[in-house]
Amino acid sequence: MFTQDDLQARWWKLEEKLMERFGKKPDMETVLFLIGIQEFGDIRTKFTKEEKQDLMHVAVCSLLATSGYYSLETVDEDGWPHFKQLKHIDPMGLKDQEDFLKDHILLYFQNTGMI
C-alpha cells in the first residue's frame, strides 16, 4: 500500500503544479493531450477532434517508449511521429492501467524538470 500512497501523493503534486500553470485541475486526458502537444512540437490554439485523439496517442506511445514498449519509427511530412510497438502490454484492470499511465506521466514530468 505504501507504493500506491506514494504514487497518489506524487500525482497530487503534479496536479497542483498543473493547476498553478493552467488555472484548473487537469484530468488524465488533458495531461495526455498536453504531453502530446509537447511531443508533437506544434503549439496552436485549435486542433480537430481527430488531431486531439492523435495527440493523446502520441503521448501514450512517447510515455511507454521509456519502458521499451514503443520506439519512434518515423516522423511524417506533416511532423507527426509514428511509433512501432516493441513488446506486448499485459492486460490489466482499469485501476492498474491508470496507475501504470500515472507512473509513466510522473516520470515524464520528472525528466522534463517540472517535478
N, C-alpha and C positions, 0 to 999 in steps of 0.2 A: 504493500500500500504506500510505502514511502516514495517509491518511484512515481506512482500515479500522482501523489500530492505534489511532488517536485515539478512534474510536467505541468500540472494545473497552475501552480504558483508562477512558473516561468511564462506560461501562456497569458495569465492575467497581467503580468508586467509588460509583455508585448502589446496587449490590447490597450493598456494605459498609454504607452508611448504613441501608438497609432491614433488614439483619441486626442492626445495633445496636438498631434500633427494635423489631423483632418477634421477635428471638431465633433466626431461621433464615433461610437463603438462599432468596429467593423465585424461582420460575420465572416465565416470561413470563405465563402465565395468572393467576398470583397478582397480579402487578403490574397487569395489566389489570383484575382484579377490584377491587383497591384503588382504582384511578383511577375505576372505575365507581361505587363506593360514594361517593367524594368528589363526583363529578359529580351523582349522584342525590340526595345530601344526607340520606339516611335511614340512619343507622348503627344497625344492630340485630345481635343475635347470631345469628340464623337467617335464611337465605334458602333458598327452594326451589331445586332444580336448574335449573328454568326461569328463575327470577329471577337466578341466578348467570350463566347464559348471557346474559340480557338486560343485566346489568350490564357484562359484557365487551363487548357490542355498543355500549352507551352509551360506554364508554371509547374504543373504536376510532373511533367517529364523532366524539367530542369531540377526540381527538388529531388526526385528519385534517382537522377543521374549521380548524385553524390554518394548513393549507396550501391551503384553499379547496376541498377535496373534498366537504365536507358543511357544511350550516348547520342550526342549530336551527330546526325548523319550529314546534313547539308542545310544550307540556307538558300531559299529560292530567290528568284529575281525581284520579288517584292519585299524581301527582307525577312520572311517568315522562316523560323527554324523548324527543321523536321528531325525527328528522333527515331532511333532504332531501338526496339526492346531487346535487351541483352539476356534478361532472366525473368522467369515467371514469378509473379507475386502470388503467394499463397492466399487462398480465400480467408477472409476474416469477417468477424461480426462488425456491425456498424460502429460501435464504440471503439473497437480496436482499429478500424480504418481511420476514424477521426484522430485517435491518438497517434497513429503512425504518421499521418499527414502533419499534425501539430508538431511532432518531434522534428520532422524534416523542415518545416517552416521556421521553427526556432533556430535550427542550425543555420539555415539560410540567412536569417537576420543577424545572427551572431557573426557569421563570416563576412557580412557586409558592414559590420561595426555598429549596427543600430542598437543592439542589446549586448 
